Structures are given as structure tokens and as C-alpha cells.
Amino acid sequence: QVQLVESGGGLVQAGGSLRLSCAASGRILSINMMGWYRQAPGKQHELVATITSGGSTNYADSVKGRFTISRDNAKNTVYLQMNSLKPEDTAVYYCNADLRRYISTWYLAYWGQGTQVTVSS
């Protein structure tokens, strides 16, 4: 029943900005960690940023100072503000949420389908 849906991807010129969002829906008891990961052609799946339920953040070195992760706990939504975008940021961005369903005992990781971000030179 749980579903994560990303939005906000698109085509942008180098130096521009985009804001991604990911909303978790379903019968969710609580969400612990939320984050963003990305997969670019010829590269491995990599972590971009994570944020805890209390607001503590962690960023990949390649995006520090340019990207900002945030969340709205009331809406079960995580955001990724991407500024000063570079062509190397081009990738499919995936949302992740470590959450617990009402009918479950354990926290489990759920993933969205991904949203394409393309940065032109």
C-alpha cells in the first residue's frame, strides 16, 4: 500500500536550479530516515543526501554547498533543492524512505520510481 512518488525533474541549463519533491502515501505509522540517491550513465548508484526525522542532514561531498535536503513530517514529504547545477549532476534521482507501516513491526526501506534530471552545458 505504501508508495513514494517523485516530481520536479526536468531539463535545466548549467548554473540553474531545480527542486525535487517526494511524497510517501499509504498507511504509514512513522518515517525515520529519508533521502535522495542518483544513477547516472556509466556510474554506480550513489547517495546524494539524507535527513533524519529530527532534521539532521548528510550530503555527498560532490553536492555540499549546492544542494539542500529538507522534509515536511506532516506531509510525509522530502525535498531536494538543487542550485548551481552542473552537467555532472545529470542522472535519475530516486527517493528513499525508511518507514514503518501500521501493520508492521519493523522499519523497511521503500523507493520511488525515479525522476530524470538533465543539465545541459
C-alpha positions in Angstrom: 0.0 0.0 0.0 2.9 2.4 0.6 4.0 4.4 -2.4 6.7 7.0 -3.0 6.2 9.4 -5.9 8.9 11.9 -7.1 8.4 15.0 -9.0 10.2 18.2 -10.1 12.7 16.7 -12.5 13.4 18.2 -15.9 15.9 19.9 -18.2 17.8 22.8 -17.0 20.9 24.8 -18.1 24.1 24.6 -16.2 24.0 27.0 -13.3 20.3 26.8 -12.9 18.2 25.3 -10.2 15.6 22.6 -9.6 13.5 21.5 -6.6 12.6 17.8 -6.3 9.9 16.5 -4.1 8.9 13.0 -2.9 5.7 12.2 -1.1 5.1 9.0 0.7 1.5 7.8 0.8 -0.3 4.9 2.5 -1.0 3.7 6.0 2.3 4.8 7.5 3.0 4.8 11.2 6.2 6.7 11.1 9.2 7.6 8.9 12.8 7.6 10.2 15.4 8.4 7.5 14.5 9.9 4.1 17.0 10.6 1.3 17.9 11.0 -2.3 20.1 8.8 -4.4 21.0 9.1 -8.1 22.1 6.9 -11.0 24.0 8.4 -14.0 25.0 6.6 -17.2 28.3 4.8 -16.6 28.2 5.5 -12.9 27.1 3.5 -9.9 24.1 4.3 -7.7 25.3 6.9 -5.2 23.9 8.7 -2.2 23.1 12.4 -2.6 21.7 13.4 0.7 19.8 12.1 3.7 17.8 13.6 6.5 16.5 12.1 9.8 13.1 12.6 11.3 14.8 15.2 13.6 16.3 17.2 10.8 19.9 16.0 10.9 21.4 16.0 7.3 24.2 14.3 5.5 25.5 15.2 2.0 27.8 13.7 -0.6 30.9 15.8 -1.0 30.1 16.5 -4.6 26.9 18.4 -3.7 27.8 20.1 -0.5 27.1 23.8 -0.6 24.9 23.4 -3.7 22.1 21.1 -2.6 19.8 21.3 0.4 17.6 18.5 1.7 14.5 19.2 3.8 11.3 17.4 4.9 7.8 18.1 6.0 6.9 15.4 8.5 3.2 16.3 8.5 3.1 15.7 4.8 5.5 12.7 4.7 7.4 14.6 2.0 11.1 15.1 1.4 12.6 17.8 -0.8 15.9 18.4 -2.6 16.7 22.0 -3.6 19.4 21.8 -6.2 21.3 25.0 -7.0 24.3 25.8 -9.3 23.6 22.6 -11.3 26.4 21.1 -13.3 26.3 18.7 -16.3 27.8 16.0 -14.0 24.5 16.2 -11.9 22.6 14.7 -14.8 21.1 11.4 -13.5 17.9 9.7 -12.5 17.2 10.8 -8.9 15.5 8.3 -6.6 13.7 9.0 -3.3 14.1 6.7 -0.4 12.2 6.4 2.9 12.9 4.2 5.9 9.4 3.8 7.3 7.1 1.6 9.4 3.6 0.6 8.3 0.8 0.3 10.9 0.6 -3.4 10.3 4.4 -4.0 10.5 6.8 -4.4 13.4 9.9 -3.3 11.5 11.1 -0.2 9.6 11.7 -1.1 5.9 13.2 0.8 3.1 10.9 2.0 0.2 12.0 3.5 -3.1 10.3 5.7 -5.7 10.4 5.1 -9.4 12.9 8.0 -10.0 12.8 11.3 -11.8 15.1 12.4 -14.6 17.3 15.5 -14.1 19.2 16.7 -17.2 21.7 19.6 -17.0 22.9 21.0 -20.3 26.2 22.7 -20.9 
